[in-house]
Amino acid sequence: MIPLVLGCKQAVLVGDHQQLGPVIMNKKAARAGLCQSLFERLVILGIRPIRLQVQYRMHPCLSEFPSNMFYEGSLQNGVTTQDRLKKNVDFPWPAPETPMFFHSNLGQEEISSSGTSYL
């Protein structure tokens, strides 16, 4: 923020204003507008972000949701379903054609030190 306040000639913000925003736990701070990121504010002011078009991290099946929900279906996959298959993995994957599943792990839950989430 200091370079911006002091009048830098260029700034590059890296992130995604359409994904997870700031987590504000103080109601006074939220009312003061801190629940909106700097990136979001600049977009609202008309500064157009440049977005990467190809994603490589997710299985194509998983990237379908964010592509449709946030990017009007324009997100492209840099990997194929075949690229994401893990070979020689000694794990009894329940449905090899499905890229995710939920595994129940028995253990004790505890509340985090902030008191806002479970561990």
N, C-alpha and C positions, 0 to 999 in steps of 0.2 A: 504494500500500500504506500510506503514511503516514496518510492520512485514516482508513482502516479500523482501523489500530492505535490511533489517537488517539480512536476512538469516534464517527465521523461517524454522523449519524442516517439517512442514505440514501446508497446508492451504486448507480450504473447501470453494468453491464458490458455492452459491446457486442461481440458475436462469436457464435461457434457452437461449443459444446462438443463437437459431434459431428463436426466437420471436423478439419483438421490441428491436431494438438496441439503442445506445445513440442518443440523439437529440442534434446535434451540430449546433448552429446558427452562429457561427463565421467562416468565410471561411478560415482564417489563421489556426485556430485550426483544421478544417477538413483536410486541406492540410498536416498538421503535423501528421495526422494519428489518431486523437482522435475520429474519427467517427467509429472506430472499438473498441469493448469492450475488456477488459482484457480476458474475457471468450473466445471470438472468437479467440484472438491471441494464447491462449494456445491450443485450438483445432487445429488450423493451424500448430502449432509446434509439433503436434502429441500426445498431452495429450488427452486421450479418456475420455469423460464425462460419468458418470453413470446417466442414465435417469430412472425416475419412469415410469412404464409401464401402470398403471391404473389411470384413472382420475375419480373424483367424483363430480366435480363442475358443469359440463355442462350436459344438456340434451343430450342423445346419438345422436340425430339428428344433434345437433350443433357441437358436437365433431368430426363428420365425416370429416369436412373440414380440421381442423388442423392435424388430423390423416393422411389424405391422402396427404396434401400439404407439411408437414414438417417431417413426421415420417414414410413414406412409408406404411401407413395403419396399423402400428403396435400398435397404442394407443388403449388400452382396456377401456371399460366402467365399472366402479364399481357400477353404478346405472342403472336401467332399465327405459324404458319409463313409466311404471306404477309407479315406485318410484318417478318420477318427477311430476306426476299429483298432483295439489293442490286441496285438498278437502275443502269444506265449505268456499270458497272464494267468497265474494260478489262483483264480478267484471264481467261484461259481456264480457268475453274473446271471440273474434270474431270467432276463429276456434280452439276448444279445442284440436284437434289432431295436431295442429301446435304449436311448442314451442316458437315462437316469432311473434311479429307484430310491426308495427311502428305506434306510436300514435302522431298525430300532436297537438302541444300545441301552441296556439296563444299567442304571447308575443313579447316584444321588444328584439331585438338582440343588443349586444354591443361588441365592440372589447376589448379583455383582455388588461391588463396593459402592457404586453409584446408586444402587437401589432401583435401577430401571430395567434390568434385563436378567435373564437366568443364565447360569453356566452349567 
